[in-house]
Structures are given as C-alpha cells and as structure tokens.
Amino acid sequence: MASAYILELSVGPGGSRWAETHTWTEAWQLRLILEEFCANDDNLAAYHCISYGATLAIWVVQDGHLVDFIDLHPFILVTLPEGKRPLAEFRADEDALNAFLDLHEDGWLEDVELTLFWDPIEERLPKLVQPVLENDETVRFEGLAPPVAPKDSYLSHANPMTLGSVDHESGEELEPPFELPS
C-alpha cells in the first residue's frame, strides 16, 4: 500500500486524443506541471480546456485507497478578448462558450490565457499518509471514483501507480518540469 497524488489532464475518447497522468508525492511537483500546462505555449491547453471540456483533476490515493477527487476547473482563470472568467464558469455558460467557439472555428486559441490559482488547490490537498509511493515501485490502488468525478476519466490507466508522468495515447513517459527523485 502506498499514497500518491495523480494529476489527470485529458479529454475523453472522441474528437481529440490527449490523456496524461502525472503520479507524484509532493504538491509542488503538481504545481510545476500545472504552471507549465497553463502557460499554454502550444495553444493546446486552452484548446482542450475550452473546446473539449478537458478533465483537469487531482486524484488522491491514501494507503492504497482512492479517497478524493479535486476538480481544477474552478482554480483556473481564462482570459479571453471579452474578459476574464473562471474556467468552470465559462464552460457552464453555454451561450458565451458557443459564441466564442464560433469565432474560433480554426480551433487555435492563441488569444486565450490561462492563469492557475494554486493556493486554494494546495489548501484542499491532504497530506499523504506514509508510506508514499517510492521511485521504481509499482502499487495498485482500490476504490471507486466519487460521483462528482468525470465518467470518461483515464484514472484506470494510472493503476497500478508508478512515479512519473505518462501520455497514455502514445505510451510515452513525459519529462516533468523538475528534477526526478533519486
């Protein structure tokens, strides 16, 4: 049994192909990955968030049991030419969302900025109970996703857990924006 955080950045199977999980044991590691994501350097972050309603979530596994799901949409601010809104609020406003998407038929969203508000996320993250997942360790976890979690999650692809970041569409390991634990 082990504890870890699993950051999921994905869209359900269908129109776009994107499924990343980032399994780490320190909150600052998740923050750096999310900051890199919100930089929106290739416009794909905004594209997936706005056009496809991406799953942006942290799953918490304590002592081998899935215990929590934190939706990150309320903690990301979207800056559009029309103004600023929390991502969750913007996605829920179907009229504004559809009007925006109609103006961006080509799918490129270079005029969109994403801003992460990390402090409220960190406040919701529980401290992991020992033992935490170790490097080169593979541990299965149990438990069902809570009812508020998305139905098309890639969480099952992160089970068993191993430290690291993976693109499940290509099967490639992703380099995190920090030094790997030794």
Protein Blocks (a to p, Z undefined) as FASTA:
>chain_A
ZZdddddddddehjbccddddddfbfklmmmmmmmmmnomnommmmmmmmnopacddddd
eehiafbdcdfklmcccddfkbccdfklmmmmmmlmmmmmmmmmnopafkbccdddfklm
mmmpccdddddddehiacddeddddfkbcfkbcklmmpccdeddddfknopacddfbdcd
ZZ
